[in-house]
Amino acid sequence: MKILVTGSSGLIGSEAVTFFDEQGHEVHGVDSNMRAVFFGPQGDTTWNRDRLLSKTKNFKHSDQTSATARVCLNFSSLLTSAGISKVRSAV
């Protein structure tokens, strides 16, 4: 299954990436890294993104853009901090 995790470099998102990757799912993550904006270099989550890219087998990452909503239509499941939602494929 293809799964999209928003906030994939954050605490909860990165754990979700690890979990679904270990289950053999194709995991795509997007993240805006707003912690770096709010808290400066100490809040930057780039290190966590890099850790996931080196540790996982089925994870791909993209920086969050306005196109994220359109991309969601190509996934079976969407994981956000609010939980998992089923997403219909675009026809």
Backbone as a printed PyTorch tensor [residue, N CA C, xyz], in Angstrom:
tensor([[[  0.8380,  -1.1680,   0.0000],
         [  0.0000,   0.0000,   0.0000],
         [  0.8930,   1.2450,   0.0000]],

        [[  0.4770,   2.2730,  -0.7320],
         [  1.1690,   3.5560,  -0.7180],
         [  0.5580,   4.4270,   0.3810]],

        [[  1.4240,   4.9560,   1.2320],
         [  0.9650,   5.7740,   2.3520],
         [  1.6880,   7.1110,   2.3120]],

        [[  0.9250,   8.1730,   2.4950],
         [  1.4830,   9.5200,   2.5680],
         [  1.4260,   9.9890,   4.0110]],

        [[  2.5710,  10.3950,   4.5480],
         [  2.6430,  10.9010,   5.9160],
         [  3.0120,  12.3760,   5.8480]],

        [[  2.1160,  13.2250,   6.3330],
         [  2.4450,  14.6510,   6.4150],
         [  3.1340,  14.8930,   7.7540]],

        [[  4.0680,  15.8260,   7.7510],
         [  4.8400,  16.0660,   8.9740],
         [  5.7790,  14.9100,   9.2510]],

        [[  6.2990,  14.3010,   8.1940],
         [  7.0780,  13.0670,   8.3320],
         [  8.4080,  13.2290,   9.0580]],

        [[  8.9130,  14.4330,   9.1780],
         [ 10.1840,  14.6360,   9.8900],
         [  9.9830,  14.9690,  11.3570]],

        [[  8.7430,  15.1490,  11.7810],
         [  8.4500,  15.4590,  13.1710],
         [  8.4050,  14.2110,  14.0300]],

        [[  8.0920,  14.3900,  15.2900],
         [  8.0980,  13.2950,  16.2660],
         [  7.1150,  12.1840,  15.8920]],

        [[  5.8570,  12.5110,  15.7470],
         [  4.8420,  11.4910,  15.4640],
         [  4.9540,  10.9990,  14.0290]],

        [[  5.1450,  11.9260,  13.0890],
         [  5.2610,  11.5390,  11.6880],
         [  6.4200,  10.5940,  11.4340]],

        [[  7.5590,  10.8440,  12.0550],
         [  8.7280,   9.9850,  11.8310],
         [  8.5160,   8.5880,  12.4070]],

        [[  7.7990,   8.4980,  13.5150],
         [  7.4800,   7.1830,  14.0690],
         [  6.5190,   6.4390,  13.1520]],

        [[  5.5840,   7.1620,  12.5560],
         [  4.6540,   6.5420,  11.6010],
         [  5.4100,   6.0490,  10.3760]],

        [[  6.3420,   6.8430,   9.8800],
         [  7.1620,   6.4230,   8.7360],
         [  7.8930,   5.1300,   9.0590]],

        [[  8.5320,   5.0840,  10.2030],
         [  9.2760,   3.8910,  10.6110],
         [  8.3570,   2.6810,  10.7130]],

        [[  7.2040,   2.8500,  11.3450],
         [  6.2530,   1.7490,  11.5160],
         [  5.7960,   1.1940,  10.1720]],

        [[  5.3080,   2.0560,   9.2870],
         [  4.7750,   1.5830,   8.0090],
         [  5.8730,   1.0460,   7.0980]],

        [[  7.0640,   1.6190,   7.1750],
         [  8.1850,   1.1030,   6.4030],
         [  8.5250,  -0.3200,   6.8460]],

        [[  8.5400,  -0.5480,   8.1510],
         [  8.8350,  -1.8870,   8.6710],
         [  7.7700,  -2.9060,   8.2600]],

        [[  6.5490,  -2.4210,   7.9940],
         [  5.4630,  -3.3000,   7.5440],
         [  5.5580,  -3.5750,   6.0510]],

        [[  6.5050,  -2.9370,   5.3570],
         [  6.7100,  -3.1650,   3.9310],
         [  5.9230,  -2.2460,   3.0140]],

        [[  5.2740,  -1.2230,   3.5820],
         [  4.5050,  -0.2980,   2.7570],
         [  5.4260,   0.7090,   2.0730]],

        [[  4.9680,   1.2440,   0.9480],
         [  5.6630,   2.3270,   0.2570],
         [  5.2440,   3.6240,   0.9460]],

        [[  6.1790,   4.2870,   1.6120],
         [  5.8630,   5.4590,   2.4270],
         [  6.4550,   6.7100,   1.7790]],

        [[  5.5940,   7.6950,   1.5700],
         [  6.0190,   8.9860,   1.0410],
         [  5.7560,  10.0220,   2.1240]],

        [[  6.7280,  10.8640,   2.3760],
         [  6.5790,  11.8730,   3.4030],
         [  6.7280,  13.2730,   2.8540]],

        [[  5.9640,  14.1830,   3.4100],
         [  6.1220,  15.6090,   3.1230],
         [  6.2420,  16.3390,   4.4500]],

        [[  7.0460,  17.3840,   4.4370],
         [  7.2540,  18.1360,   5.6640],
         [  7.6540,  19.5550,   5.3080]],

        [[  7.1120,  20.5230,   6.0280],
         [  7.4440,  21.9250,   5.7760],
         [  8.5960,  22.4170,   6.6470]],

        [[  8.9780,  21.6380,   7.6490],
         [ 10.0470,  22.0050,   8.5830],
         [  9.7940,  23.3790,   9.2010]],

        [[  8.5600,  23.6430,   9.5650],
         [  8.2180,  24.9280,  10.1700],
         [  8.8590,  25.1180,  11.5470]],

        [[  9.2950,  24.0390,  12.1680],
         [  9.9890,  24.1770,  13.4570],
         [ 11.2450,  25.0250,  13.3040]],

        [[ 11.9150,  24.9070,  12.1570],
         [ 13.1130,  25.7140,  11.9210],
         [ 12.7640,  27.1910,  11.8340]],

        [[ 11.5810,  27.4930,  11.2880],
         [ 11.1320,  28.8840,  11.1920],
         [ 10.7700,  29.4220,  12.5780]],

        [[ 10.0230,  28.6210,  13.3380],
         [  9.5590,  29.0670,  14.6440],
         [ 10.6600,  29.0990,  15.6990]],

        [[ 11.5300,  28.0860,  15.6920],
         [ 12.4970,  27.9330,  16.7740],
         [ 13.9530,  28.0960,  16.3470]],

        [[ 14.2030,  28.3730,  15.0830],
         [ 15.5660,  28.5480,  14.6090],
         [ 16.2720,  27.2210,  14.3870]],

        [[ 17.5810,  27.2680,  14.2470],
         [ 18.3590,  26.0620,  13.9330],
         [ 18.1460,  24.9080,  14.9210]],

        [[ 17.8800,  25.2110,  16.1740],
         [ 17.6860,  24.1400,  17.1560],
         [ 16.3870,  23.3750,  16.9160]],

        [[ 15.4410,  23.9820,  16.2140],
         [ 14.1710,  23.3220,  15.9360],
         [ 14.1340,  22.6150,  14.5990]],

        [[ 15.1910,  22.7470,  13.8240],
         [ 15.2470,  22.1580,  12.4820],
         [ 15.1200,  20.6340,  12.5380]],

        [[ 14.2550,  20.0560,  11.7160],
         [ 14.0440,  18.6020,  11.7050],
         [ 14.7240,  17.9050,  10.5250]],

        [[ 15.5860,  18.6340,   9.8260],
         [ 16.2820,  18.0410,   8.6820],
         [ 17.0760,  16.8060,   9.0870]],

        [[ 17.6700,  16.8220,  10.2640],
         [ 18.4510,  15.6780,  10.7390],
         [ 17.5750,  14.4270,  10.8140]],

        [[ 16.3160,  14.5980,  11.2160],
         [ 15.4240,  13.4570,  11.3560],
         [ 15.0180,  12.9220,   9.9770]],

        [[ 14.7770,  13.8430,   9.0410],
         [ 14.4890,  13.4230,   7.6660],
         [ 15.6530,  12.6090,   7.1090]],

        [[ 16.8730,  13.1060,   7.2970],
         [ 18.0560,  12.4060,   6.8050],
         [ 18.2220,  11.0400,   7.4720]],

        [[ 17.9050,  10.9680,   8.7670],
         [ 17.9830,   9.6910,   9.4850],
         [ 17.0040,   8.6900,   8.8830]],

        [[ 15.7850,   9.1430,   8.6210],
         [ 14.7740,   8.2560,   8.0290],
         [ 15.1840,   7.7840,   6.6400]],

        [[ 15.7200,   8.6940,   5.8380],
         [ 16.1330,   8.3170,   4.4800],
         [ 17.2380,   7.2680,   4.5020]],

        [[ 18.1120,   7.3160,   5.4980],
         [ 19.1970,   6.3370,   5.5580],
         [ 18.7810,   5.0360,   6.2550]],

        [[ 17.7910,   5.1120,   7.1480],
         [ 17.3920,   3.9500,   7.9530],
         [ 16.3190,   3.0910,   7.2920]],

        [[ 15.4480,   3.7010,   6.5160],
         [ 14.2900,   2.9930,   5.9720],
         [ 14.5670,   2.4640,   4.5680]],

        [[ 13.7140,   1.5220,   4.1490],
         [ 13.8810,   0.9070,   2.8350],
         [ 12.8980,   1.4480,   1.8030]],

        [[ 11.7070,   1.8410,   2.2460],
         [ 10.6280,   2.1900,   1.3200],
         [ 10.1300,   3.6150,   1.5010]],

        [[ 10.9810,   4.5070,   1.9940],
         [ 10.5750,   5.8740,   2.2960],
         [ 11.1550,   6.8500,   1.2940]],

        [[ 10.3000,   7.7420,   0.7930],
         [ 10.7180,   8.8300,  -0.0790],
         [ 10.1890,  10.1220,   0.5260]],

        [[ 10.9600,  11.1880,   0.4300],
         [ 10.5760,  12.4590,   1.0560],
         [ 10.4960,  13.5780,   0.0240]],

        [[  9.5310,  14.4660,   0.2230],
         [  9.4050,  15.6910,  -0.5770],
         [  9.1350,  16.8470,   0.3700]],

        [[  9.6640,  18.0100,   0.0260],
         [  9.3230,  19.1910,   0.8080],
         [  7.8720,  19.5260,   0.5340]],

        [[  7.1740,  20.0020,   1.5450],
         [  5.7500,  20.2910,   1.4180],
         [  5.5330,  21.4780,   0.4870]],

        [[  4.6030,  21.3060,  -0.4440],
         [  4.2650,  22.3690,  -1.3880],
         [  2.7550,  22.4740,  -1.5030]],

        [[  2.3000,  23.4170,  -2.2630],
         [  0.8580,  23.5700,  -2.4810],
         [  0.2920,  22.4150,  -3.2870]],

        [[  1.1450,  21.6330,  -3.9230],
         [  0.6740,  20.5030,  -4.7210],
         [  0.3460,  19.2860,  -3.8530]],

        [[  0.6020,  19.3630,  -2.5600],
         [  0.3820,  18.2210,  -1.6720],
         [ -1.0380,  17.6830,  -1.7710]],

        [[ -2.0300,  18.5380,  -1.8270],
         [ -3.4190,  18.0910,  -1.8840],
         [ -3.6830,  17.2580,  -3.1250]],

        [[ -3.1230,  17.6370,  -4.2570],
         [ -3.3160,  16.8540,  -5.4800],
         [ -2.6100,  15.5140,  -5.3940]],

        [[ -1.4450,  15.4970,  -4.7980],
         [ -0.6780,  14.2620,  -4.6560],
         [ -1.4390,  13.2630,  -3.7930]],

        [[ -2.1630,  13.7220,  -2.7920],
         [ -2.8850,  12.8480,  -1.8750],
         [ -3.8430,  11.9180,  -2.6110]],

        [[ -4.3580,  12.3350,  -3.7270],
         [ -5.3260,  11.5250,  -4.4550],
         [ -4.7190,  10.2470,  -5.0140]],

        [[ -3.4000,  10.1580,  -5.0770],
         [ -2.7440,   8.9790,  -5.6160],
         [ -2.3590,   7.9560,  -4.5480]],

        [[ -2.8090,   8.1490,  -3.3260],
         [ -2.4290,   7.2710,  -2.2360],
         [ -3.6320,   6.5310,  -1.6750]],

        [[ -3.3760,   5.3400,  -1.1620],
         [ -4.4250,   4.5390,  -0.5510],
         [ -4.7950,   5.0810,   0.8140]],

        [[ -3.8150,   5.5550,   1.5560],
         [ -4.0480,   6.0860,   2.8940],
         [ -3.2490,   7.3560,   3.0840]],

        [[ -3.7860,   8.2310,   3.8910],
         [ -3.1320,   9.4850,   4.2220],
         [ -3.0300,   9.5450,   5.7310]],

        [[ -1.8210,   9.6920,   6.2470],
         [ -1.6370,   9.7820,   7.6910],
         [ -1.2730,  11.2090,   8.0440]],

        [[ -2.0640,  11.7960,   8.8840],
         [ -1.7740,  13.1280,   9.4050],
         [ -1.7900,  13.0310,  10.9230]],

        [[ -1.5170,  14.1200,  11.5860],
         [ -1.5390,  14.0830,  13.0450],
         [ -2.9380,  13.7920,  13.5730]],

        [[ -3.9520,  13.9430,  12.7230],
         [ -5.3280,  13.6570,  13.1350],
         [ -5.6780,  12.1820,  12.9870]],

        [[ -4.8280,  11.4070,  12.3600],
         [ -5.0850,   9.9770,  12.2020],
         [ -5.0840,   9.5520,  10.7490]],

        [[ -5.4610,   8.3220,  10.5110],
         [ -5.4430,   7.7600,   9.1650],
         [ -6.8010,   7.9570,   8.5080]],

        [[ -6.7770,   8.4140,   7.2770],
         [ -8.0050,   8.5680,   6.4970],
         [ -7.8430,   7.8260,   5.1870]],

        [[ -8.9020,   7.1950,   4.7310],
         [ -8.8740,   6.5490,   3.4190],
         [ -9.0640,   7.6260,   2.3710]],

        [[ -8.2860,   7.5310,   1.3120],
         [ -8.3590,   8.5060,   0.2450],
         [ -8.6920,   7.7820,  -1.0490]],

        [[ -9.6630,   8.2800,  -1.7800],
         [-10.0370,   7.6660,  -3.0490],
         [ -9.0110,   8.0180,  -4.1060]],

        [[ -8.7170,   7.0590,  -4.9740],
         [ -7.8110,   7.3130,  -6.0880],
         [ -8.4870,   8.1920,  -7.1190]],

        [[ -7.7010,   9.0320,  -7.7460],
         [ -8.2490,   9.8790,  -8.8000],
         [ -8.6320,   9.0070,  -9.9870]],

        [[ -9.7500,   9.3330, -10.6030],
         [-10.2260,   8.5410, -11.7440],
         [ -9.9450,   9.2880, -13.0120]]])
